[in-house]
Amino acid sequence: MVFKSADIPISKRKKMMNFVFREPDFPLLIESDDKLLSAFNLEELIQKVRDYDFKLKNTYTVIDSKGEGWTYIHDIDAISPLTIKKRWYKKEIIELCNQFISDDSLKFIGRSLSSKTLPKLITEILEFSANS
């Protein structure tokens, strides 16, 4: 279901996020212009998106806890499952995380990837990106 922002009072617009068709499974990794944002719940997602100024692109990559790819469209504050890359694998998620870190000694190193579930790895990356 798509909500049109014109149908929503201005006081509530700042407190919501639009979802196209369905909601992703939290926690989320959100690509931005210069870092990887993390959100453990809807309130945190809304706050981080509201506080961050997205400038360079129209759409940004979002990865949910199952490794499913989503698209964040910042012009309309919407997250959509319609994206080119639907499935993200462990190594690709780590590479996305590390592309924002210039110092090699500070990059995320995934250990024991074969024994970790995808939600566990994403939670580790969320905690890592929140602390860096």
Secondary structure in CASP SS format (residue, H / E / C, confidence):
PFRMAT SS
TARGET T0000
AUTHOR 0000-0000-0000
METHOD secondary structure of the structure
MODEL  1
M C 1.00
V C 1.00
F C 1.00
K C 1.00
S H 1.00
A H 1.00
D H 1.00
I C 1.00
P C 1.00
I H 1.00
S H 1.00
K H 1.00
R H 1.00
K C 1.00
K C 1.00
M C 1.00
M C 1.00
N E 1.00
F E 1.00
V C 1.00
F C 1.00
R C 1.00
E C 1.00
P C 1.00
D C 1.00
F C 1.00
P C 1.00
L E 1.00
L E 1.00
I E 1.00
E E 1.00
S C 1.00
D C 1.00
D C 1.00
K C 1.00
L E 1.00
L E 1.00
S E 1.00
A E 1.00
F C 1.00
N C 1.00
L H 1.00
E H 1.00
E H 1.00
L H 1.00
I H 1.00
Q H 1.00
K H 1.00
V H 1.00
R H 1.00
D H 1.00
Y C 1.00
D C 1.00
F C 1.00
K C 1.00
L C 1.00
K C 1.00
N C 1.00
T E 1.00
Y E 1.00
T E 1.00
V E 1.00
I E 1.00
D C 1.00
S C 1.00
K C 1.00
G C 1.00
E E 1.00
G E 1.00
W E 1.00
T E 1.00
Y E 1.00
I E 1.00
H C 1.00
D C 1.00
I C 1.00
D C 1.00
A E 1.00
I E 1.00
S E 1.00
P C 1.00
L C 1.00
T C 1.00
I C 1.00
K C 1.00
K C 1.00
R E 1.00
W C 1.00
Y C 1.00
K H 1.00
K H 1.00
E H 1.00
I H 1.00
I H 1.00
E H 1.00
L H 1.00
C H 1.00
N H 1.00
Q C 1.00
F C 1.00
I C 1.00
S C 1.00
D C 1.00
D H 1.00
S H 1.00
L H 1.00
K C 1.00
F C 1.00
I C 1.00
G C 1.00
R C 1.00
S C 1.00
L H 1.00
S H 1.00
S H 1.00
K C 1.00
T C 1.00
L H 1.00
P H 1.00
K H 1.00
L H 1.00
I H 1.00
T H 1.00
E H 1.00
I H 1.00
L H 1.00
E H 1.00
F H 1.00
S H 1.00
A H 1.00
N H 1.00
S C 1.00
END
